[in-house]
């Protein structure tokens, strides 16, 4: 009897020790995981990884999965860990997919997904969500559509988070019509679905559709979120409908959204866009907490409404309150200085930047280049460009545009080639700047060469603006028939820009016959326009044809006088010029309106 009791007691003690050891290990694992999740640097993650290897915890799937999840933003390191896992589970595979989707090279996520399928991994909805995010970031339209078909065949189309990701993909890559069609087919929608489609319409600048969707959402009894209001307020600002903007402000007060700094910023931005900057200032003054973004928004609002003194006053207030501005604070203000010719204000801003010891980053540098180039101070623009340590494509484009604006077409072409040599990839705006410089500089061969490079080497699709510049280049060089044949062979649906550029070239060279043909073409395609008659009339003057000989314009019946009068009274802005005296007594001339 005693032997049996002693044996039972011994086994009970052994079980208790084993249970205590398991509890200790569990507590240790939980402590390690909680510390892992608090890591903010890769160096901290590597230290915990070393500790896991030392204690053998890197062989436990649960802790190993947590290590992958905590290093997800460091894709290369995460991939090096995953490489040595012998039997990864689905969570580990999905973690790698998610890591690739937020990396600098989301295309690798598509390759990894194919590897998963080759390994016969059983996928879930999270696998498809990460893959679609990679498609969105890499703009892989056809791959995303193929994923959609796989989702439908796999039966995962009932998961709302996955369908919302699909909706976001179509908003960015597949076209807004496809996105709305998918939205209509949803068996179930939530607020994320509505916000995603509204964001899609905002992305394609269909602001009326955003407002209509908000009204429909409100009718369905769905409560709006902060994201909803940010989207709608942005659309109202672009539509410039003051009455609806004020109503939305009241709605935000009613549901308590004005306590959100993001909504407050959006309201100030909206008031600035619709021209009610005083209302935006009242909101700013009433705000209890103000961050740099809020200050930026009001400064930008003042600048866009031409109130540069008020904007600079806010800059001084930021300095008094020891709030350091950033490049976004100054970019909009400098842009307004360039547009209005306020050179002294622009120089004051640069002095302010130097006084505050702000870094010359690409955003701030690009704005300064643009301002000085438009003010005719090309040397200062070049100095700013040379002093930017980390340049981006916008900096190069602004400098190329600056050379073109100041008549230095050859320098613009040389800078473009230097940009390519230093490994920067030009975009559509860069090529537009190059074509514009070639047009004004008469560089026909260089313009055609760059046009071919845009299509064949970089795979970019020219838009009507690119064709318009090329046609203008040919027209200025006297190659009128070549320009005409180019217009007729345009692969895209053109507008009046290209034809009107050719008509302007006919005026320069006094080509009456072709000018008359181009004007008839414009009337047939786009209807009558006063500017066309003015251009053709100028062509007659250059060619030395007397008014009584211009049968095409029917001057005797007063048609030309009527068109010119209507253009001056209604459709054509009067030219205006302003001059601002610099500190050294020099004058800077700024032109506005339609006359240059």
C-alpha positions in Angstrom: 0.0 0.0 0.0 2.8 2.4 1.0 4.8 1.5 -2.1 1.8 2.3 -4.3 1.3 5.6 -2.6 5.0 6.5 -2.8 5.0 5.6 -6.5 1.9 7.7 -7.2 3.5 10.6 -5.3 6.7 10.4 -7.3 4.8 10.4 -10.6 2.7 13.3 -9.5 5.9 15.3 -8.6 7.4 14.5 -12.0 4.2 15.6 -13.8 4.1 18.8 -11.8 7.8 19.5 -12.7 7.1 18.9 -16.3 4.0 21.1 -16.2 6.0 23.9 -14.4 8.7 23.6 -17.1 6.2 24.0 -19.9 4.6 27.0 -18.1 8.0 28.5 -17.7 8.8 28.0 -21.4 5.3 29.4 -22.4 5.9 32.4 -20.2 9.4 32.9 -21.8 8.0 32.6 -25.3 5.3 35.1 -24.6 7.8 37.5 -23.1 10.1 37.1 -26.1 7.2 37.7 -28.6 6.0 40.8 -26.7 9.6 42.2 -26.8 9.9 41.3 -30.5 6.7 43.2 -31.3 8.2 46.3 -29.7 11.2 46.4 -32.0 11.5 49.4 -34.2 14.9 48.9 -35.8 16.4 46.0 -37.8 19.3 45.9 -35.4 16.9 45.1 -32.5 15.2 42.4 -34.5 18.6 40.7 -35.4 19.5 40.6 -31.7 16.3 38.8 -30.8 16.9 36.4 -33.7 20.3 35.6 -32.4 18.8 34.9 -28.9 16.2 32.6 -30.5 19.0 30.7 -32.3 21.0 30.4 -29.1 18.0 29.0 -27.1 16.6 26.9 -29.9 13.4 28.8 -30.1 14.0 29.4 -33.8 12.8 25.8 -34.3 9.4 26.5 -32.8 6.9 27.4 -35.7 5.0 29.9 -33.5 7.9 32.0 -32.4 9.5 31.7 -35.9 6.3 33.0 -37.5 6.3 36.0 -35.1 9.9 36.7 -36.0 8.9 36.9 -39.7 6.0 39.1 -38.9 8.1 41.5 -36.8 10.7 41.9 -39.6 8.1 42.3 -42.4 9.2 45.8 -43.4 12.8 44.5 -43.9 12.0 42.3 -46.9 15.6 41.1 -47.7 16.1 40.1 -44.1 12.7 38.4 -43.9 13.5 36.5 -47.1 16.8 35.3 -45.7 15.0 33.9 -42.7 12.3 32.2 -44.8 14.9 30.6 -47.1 16.1 28.3 -44.3 12.7 27.2 -43.0 12.3 23.6 -44.0 8.5 23.3 -43.7 6.9 26.8 -43.8 3.2 27.0 -42.9 0.6 29.1 -44.7 1.1 32.0 -42.2 4.8 32.2 -43.1 4.0 32.2 -46.9 1.5 34.9 -46.4 3.9 37.0 -44.3 6.4 36.9 -47.2 3.7 37.9 -49.7 2.7 40.8 -47.5 6.4 41.8 -47.1 6.9 41.9 -50.8 3.6 43.9 -51.3 5.0 46.8 -49.1 8.6 46.6 -50.5 10.3 48.8 -53.0 10.0 46.0 -55.6 6.4 44.7 -55.4 7.0 42.7 -58.6 8.8 40.1 -56.5 5.5 39.3 -54.8 4.1 38.1 -58.1 7.1 35.8 -58.6 6.8 34.5 -55.0 3.1 33.8 -55.5 3.9 31.6 -58.5 6.4 29.8 -56.4 3.7 29.2 -53.8 1.4 27.7 -56.4 4.3 25.5 -57.7 4.7 24.2 -54.1 0.9 23.3 -54.1 0.3 25.6 -51.1 -3.3 25.8 -50.2 -4.1 29.5 -50.4 -6.6 31.6 -48.4 -8.1 35.1 -48.8 -5.0 36.8 -47.2 -2.8 35.3 -49.9 -4.9 37.0 -52.6 -5.1 40.3 -50.7 -1.3 40.6 -50.5 -1.0 39.6 -54.1 -3.5 42.2 -55.2 -1.7 44.9 -53.3 1.5 44.0 -55.2 -0.5 44.3 -58.4 -1.8 47.7 -57.4 1.7 49.1 -56.5 3.2 47.7 -59.7 0.2 48.7 -61.8 -0.1 45.1 -63.1 -3.5 45.3 -64.7 -3.6 42.0 -66.5 -2.2 40.1 -63.6 -4.7 41.6 -61.3 -7.6 40.6 -63.6 -6.2 37.0 -63.7 -6.1 37.0 -59.9 -9.8 38.1 -59.9 -10.7 35.1 -62.0 -8.8 32.7 -59.7 -10.6 34.3 -56.7 -14.0 33.6 -58.3 -13.1 30.0 -59.2 -11.7 29.4 -55.7 -14.9 30.7 -54.0 -13.2 33.4 -52.0 -15.3 36.1 -53.5 -17.6 36.1 -50.5 -14.9 37.5 -48.2 -15.6 41.2 -47.9 -12.0 42.3 -47.2 -10.9 40.5 -50.4 -13.6 42.0 -52.5 -12.7 45.5 -51.2 -9.1 44.9 -52.2 -10.3 43.9 -55.6 -12.4 47.1 -55.8 -9.3 49.1 -54.9 -7.3 47.4 -57.6 -9.9 48.3 -60.3 -10.0 51.9 -59.1 -6.3 52.2 -59.6 -5.5 49.9 -62.5 -8.6 48.6 -64.2 -10.7 51.7 -64.8 -13.4 53.3 -62.8 -16.3 51.8 -64.8 -15.1 48.3 -64.0 -14.7 49.3 -60.4 -18.3 50.6 -60.2 -19.6 47.5 -62.0 -17.8 45.3 -59.4 -19.3 47.5 -56.6 -22.8 47.0 -58.0 -22.2 43.2 -58.0 -21.2 43.1 -54.3 -23.5 40.8 -52.3 -22.6 42.8 -49.3 -21.0 46.2 -48.8 -19.5 48.1 -45.9 -18.3 51.6 -45.4 -14.8 50.6 -46.7 -16.5 49.6 -50.0 -18.1 53.0 -50.3 -14.9 54.9 -49.3 -12.8 52.9 -51.8 -15.1 53.7 -54.8 -15.4 57.3 -53.8 -11.6 57.5 -53.6 -11.5 55.9 -57.0 -13.7 58.6 -58.5 -11.5 61.2 -56.7 -8.4 59.6 -58.3 -9.8 60.1 -61.8 -11.0 63.6 -61.0 -14.7 62.8 -61.3 -15.7 65.0 -58.4 -19.4 65.1 -59.2 -19.5 61.3 -58.9 -17.9 61.5 -55.4 -20.6 63.9 -54.3 -23.4 61.7 -55.7 -22.0 58.7 -54.0 -21.9 60.5 -50.7 -25.6 61.5 -51.1 -26.5 57.9 -51.9 -24.5 56.6 -48.9 -26.4 59.1 -46.7 -29.7 57.9 -48.1 -28.9 54.3 -47.3 -28.4 55.3 -43.7 -24.7 54.5 -43.5 -22.7 56.6 -41.1 -19.8 58.4 -42.7 -16.3 58.1 -41.4 -13.4 60.6 -41.3 -12.1 59.0 -44.6 -15.5 59.6 -46.2 -15.4 63.3 -45.2 -11.9 63.8 -46.4 -12.8 62.4 -49.8 -16.0 64.5 -50.1 -14.4 67.8 -48.9 -11.6 67.4 -51.4 -14.2 66.9 -54.2 -16.2 70.0 -53.1 -13.1 72.1 -53.1 -12.4 71.1 -56.7 -16.0 71.7 -57.7 -15.9 75.1 -55.9 -19.5 74.8 -54.7 -19.5 77.1 -51.7 -23.1 76.4 -50.5 -22.5 72.6 -50.3 -19.1 73.2 -48.7 -20.7 75.2 -45.9 -23.4 72.5 -45.5 -20.7 69.8 -45.1 -19.0 72.0 -42.5 -22.2 72.0 -40.5 -22.5 68.2 -41.0 -19.0 67.7 -39.6 -19.8 69.9 -36.6 -23.1 67.9 -36.0 -21.4 64.5 -36.0 -18.3 65.7 -34.1 -15.7 65.3 -36.9 -14.3 68.8 -36.4 -12.3 67.4 -33.5 -10.2 65.5 -36.0 -7.2 67.4 -37.2 -7.4 65.7 -40.6 -11.0 66.8 -41.1 -10.1 70.3 -39.9 -7.3 70.4 -42.4 -9.6 69.3 -45.2 -12.1 72.0 -44.3 -9.5 74.7 -44.4 -8.2 73.4 -47.7 -11.8 73.4 -49.1 -12.5 77.0 -48.0 -9.2 78.0 -49.6 -10.2 76.4 -52.9 -13.6 77.9 -53.0 -12.3 81.4 -52.2 -13.6 81.7 -48.6 -10.1 81.8 -47.0 -11.5 84.0 -44.2 -13.7 81.0 -43.0 -10.6 78.8 -43.2 -8.7 81.3 -41.0 -11.5 81.3 -38.4 -11.3 77.5 -38.2 -7.5 77.7 -37.9 -7.7 80.2 -35.1 -10.3 78.1 -33.2 -8.2 74.9 -33.4 -6.8 73.9 -30.0 -4.0 71.8 -31.5 -2.2 72.8 -34.6 0.4 70.7 -36.4 2.6 71.6 -39.4 0.1 70.1 -41.9 -2.6 72.5 -40.6 -0.2 75.5 -40.9 0.8 74.3 -44.4 -2.8 74.1 -45.5 -3.7 77.7 -44.5 -0.5 79.1 -46.0 -1.2 77.3 -49.2 -4.8 78.7 -49.2 -3.6 82.3 -48.7 -1.0 81.8 -51.5 -3.5 80.4 -54.0 -5.9 83.3 -53.3 -3.1 85.8 -54.1 -2.7 86.9 -50.4 1.1 86.4 -50.3 1.6 88.9 -47.4 -0.8 87.0 -45.2 1.0 83.8 -46.1 4.4 85.2 -45.2 3.0 86.5 -42.0 2.0 83.0 -41.0 5.6 81.9 -41.8 6.8 84.5 -39.3 4.3 83.3 -36.7 5.6 79.7 -37.1 9.1 81.0 -36.4 7.8 82.8 -33.2 6.1 79.6 -32.0 9.3 77.6 -32.7 7.4 75.4 -35.1 9.8 74.3 -37.9 8.2 74.4 -41.4 8.9 71.7 -44.0 9.3 71.7 -47.7 5.6 71.3 -48.3 5.0 74.5 -46.3 7.0 76.5 -48.9 6.3 74.7 -52.2 2.8 76.1 -52.8 3.9 79.6 -51.7 6.9 79.6 -54.1 4.6 78.3 -56.9 2.3 81.3 -56.3 5.3 83.7 -56.3 6.3 82.3 -59.7 2.8 82.7 -61.1 2.3 86.2 -59.9 5.8 87.4 -60.4 6.4 88.2 -56.8 10.2 87.8 -57.0 10.9 89.7 -53.7 8.6 87.4 -51.8 10.3 84.4 -53.3 13.7 85.7 -52.3 12.4 86.4 -48.8 11.3 82.7 -48.6 14.7 81.5 -49.6 16.3 83.7 -47.0 13.8 82.3 -44.5 14.8 78.8 -45.4 18.5 79.6 -45.0 17.8 81.3 -41.6 15.9 78.2 -40.4 18.6 75.9 -41.8 16.1 73.8 -43.7 17.5 71.1 -45.9 17.3 71.6 -49.7 15.2 68.6 -50.5 13.7 67.8 -54.0 10.3 69.3 -53.2 11.7 72.6 -51.9 14.4 72.7 -54.6 12.0 72.0 -57.4 9.7 74.9 -56.3 12.7 77.3 -56.2 13.9 76.2 -59.6 10.4 76.8 -61.1 10.1 80.2 -59.5 13.5 81.5 -60.6 13.2 80.1 -64.1 9.7 81.7 -64.6 11.1 85.0 -63.2 13.9 84.9 -65.8 16.7 84.4 -63.3 18.1 81.3 -65.0 21.5 81.5 -63.3 19.9 81.3 -59.8 17.7 78.4 -60.9 20.9 76.5 -62.1 22.6 77.2 -58.8 19.7 75.8 -56.9 19.6 72.8 -59.1 23.3 72.1 -58.6 23.0 72.5 -54.8 20.3 69.8 -54.5 22.2 66.7 -53.3 19.4 64.2 -53.8 17.6 64.9 -57.1 14.5 63.3 -58.4 12.8 63.3 -61.8 10.8 66.4 -60.9 13.9 68.4 -60.2 15.4 67.5 -63.6 12.1 68.2 -65.3 11.8 71.6 -63.7 15.3 72.6 -64.8 14.7 71.3 -68.4 11.5 73.4 -68.4 13.4 76.4 -67.1 15.9 76.2 -69.9 13.1 76.0 -72.4 11.2 79.0 -71.0 14.3 81.1 -71.2 15.1 80.2 -74.8 18.0 77.9 -74.0 16.8 74.9 -76.0 20.2 73.3 -76.6 21.0 73.5 -72.8 17.6 71.8 -72.2 18.5 68.9 -74.6 22.0 68.6 -73.0 20.5 68.4 -69.5 18.0 65.8 -70.7 20.8 63.6 -72.0 22.8 64.2 -68.7 19.7 63.1 -66.8 19.6 59.8 -68.8 23.4 59.3 -68.2 22.9 59.6 -64.5 20.3 56.8 -64.5 17.1 58.8 -64.1 14.1 57.7 -66.0 12.1 60.5 -67.7 8.3 60.6 -67.5 5.6 62.1 -69.7 6.1 65.6 -68.2 9.8 65.5 -68.8 9.3 64.7 -72.5 6.7 67.5 -72.7 9.3 69.9 -71.3 11.8 68.7 -73.9 9.4 69.0 -76.8 8.4 72.5 -75.7 12.0 73.5 -75.6 12.6 72.0 -79.1 9.5 73.8 -80.4 10.6 77.3 -79.2 14.3 76.6 -80.2 13.6 75.3 -83.7 15.3 72.0 -83.0 13.3 69.8 -85.3 15.7 66.8 -85.5 16.2 66.7 -81.8 12.5 66.9 -81.2 11.8 64.0 -83.5 14.6 62.0 -82.0 13.3 62.5 -78.5 9.8 61.6 -79.6 11.0 58.3 -81.0 12.9 57.6 -77.8 9.8 58.3 -75.7 7.8 55.6 -77.6 10.4 53.0 -78.6 12.9 53.2 -75.7 10.8 54.1 -72.7 7.4 52.7 -73.8 5.5 55.8 -73.0 2.2 56.6 -74.8 2.2 60.1 -76.2 -0.8 62.3 -75.4 -2.3 65.1 -77.4 0.0 67.6 -75.7 3.1 65.8 -76.9 1.7 65.6 -80.4 0.8 69.3 -80.2 4.4 70.3 -79.3 5.8 68.1 -82.1 3.4 69.6 -84.6 4.3 73.1 -83.4 8.0 72.3 -83.8 7.4 71.2 -87.4 5.2 74.2 -88.1 7.7 76.7 -86.8 10.4 75.1 -89.0 8.2 75.5 -92.1 7.4 71.8 -92.5 3.7 72.5 -92.7 2.6 69.5 -94.9 4.6 67.1 -92.7 2.8 68.5 -89.7 -0.5 68.1 -91.4 0.1 64.5 -92.3 1.2 63.8 -88.7 -2.2 65.2 -87.4 -4.1 63.0 -89.9 -2.3 59.9 -88.7 -2.7 60.5 -84.9 -3.4 57.2 -83.2 -5.4 58.9 -80.5 -8.6 60.9 -80.6 -7.4 64.4 -81.0 -8.7 67.8 -79.9 -8.4 71.2 -81.4 -4.9 71.7 -79.9 -2.9 70.0 -82.7 -4.9 71.7 -85.5 -4.8 75.1 -83.9 -1.0 74.7 -83.6 -0.8 74.1 -87.3 -3.0 77.1 -88.0 -0.7 79.3 -85.9 2.3 77.9 -88.0 0.4 78.9 -91.2 0.1 82.4 -89.8 3.9 82.6 -89.1 4.7 81.5 -92.7 1.8 83.2 -94.4 0.5 79.9 -95.9 -3.0 81.1 -96.8 -4.2 78.0 -98.7 -3.2 75.5 -96.0 -4.5 77.9 -93.4 -8.0 78.0 -95.0 -8.0 74.2 -95.2 -7.1 73.9 -91.5 -9.7 76.4 -90.5 -12.4 74.4 -92.4 -11.1 71.2 -90.7 -11.5 72.9 -87.3 -15.0 74.1 -88.0 -16.1 70.6 -89.2 -14.6 68.8 -86.2 -15.0 71.2 -83.3 -17.3 74.0 -84.5 -16.5 77.7 -85.0 -14.2 79.5 -82.6 -13.2 83.2 -82.6 -9.5 82.3 -82.1 -9.4 80.4 -85.4 -10.7 83.4 -87.4 -8.2 85.6 -85.7 -5.3 83.3 -86.6 -6.5 83.0 -90.2 -6.9 86.8 -90.4 -3.3 87.1 -89.2 -2.3 84.7 -92.0 -3.8 87.0 -94.6 -1.9 89.9 -93.1 1.4 88.1 -93.3 0.7 87.1 -96.9 -0.2 90.7 -97.8 -3.7 89.9 -98.9 -6.1 92.9 -98.7 -9.3 92.7 -96.7 -11.5 92.9 -99.8 -9.8 89.8 -101.2 -10.6 87.6 -98.2 -13.8 86.0 -99.4 -13.5 83.1 -97.0 -14.0 85.4 -94.0 -17.0 87.3 -95.5 -15.8 90.6 -94.1 -18.4 92.5 -96.1 -21.1 90.9 -94.1 -19.4 91.7 -90.8 -18.7 88.1 -89.8 -15.1 88.7 -88.7 -15.9 91.8 -86.8 -18.7 90.0 -84.9 -16.4 87.1 -84.0 -13.6 89.3 -82.9 -16.0 91.4 -80.8 -17.4 88.3 -79.1 -14.0 87.0 -78.4 -13.0 90.2 -76.7 -16.2 90.5 -74.7 -16.7 87.0 -73.6 -14.2 84.3 -74.4 -10.8 85.9 -74.6 -9.1 87.3 -71.5 -7.4 90.7 -71.8 -3.7 90.7 -71.5 -2.1 92.3 -68.4 1.4 92.9 -67.2 2.8 93.8 -63.8 6.3 95.0 -62.8 7.9 94.4 -59.4 11.0 96.4 -58.5 13.8 94.4 -57.0 15.9 95.6 -54.1 18.7 96.7 -56.5 16.4 98.8 -58.6 16.0 96.3 -61.4 12.5 95.7 -62.7 10.9 92.2 -63.2 8.1 92.0 -65.7 5.4 89.5 -65.2 2.8 88.8 -67.9 -0.7 87.5 -67.4 -3.9 86.8 -69.3 -3.7 85.9 -72.9 -1.1 88.2 -74.3 2.6 87.3 -74.2 
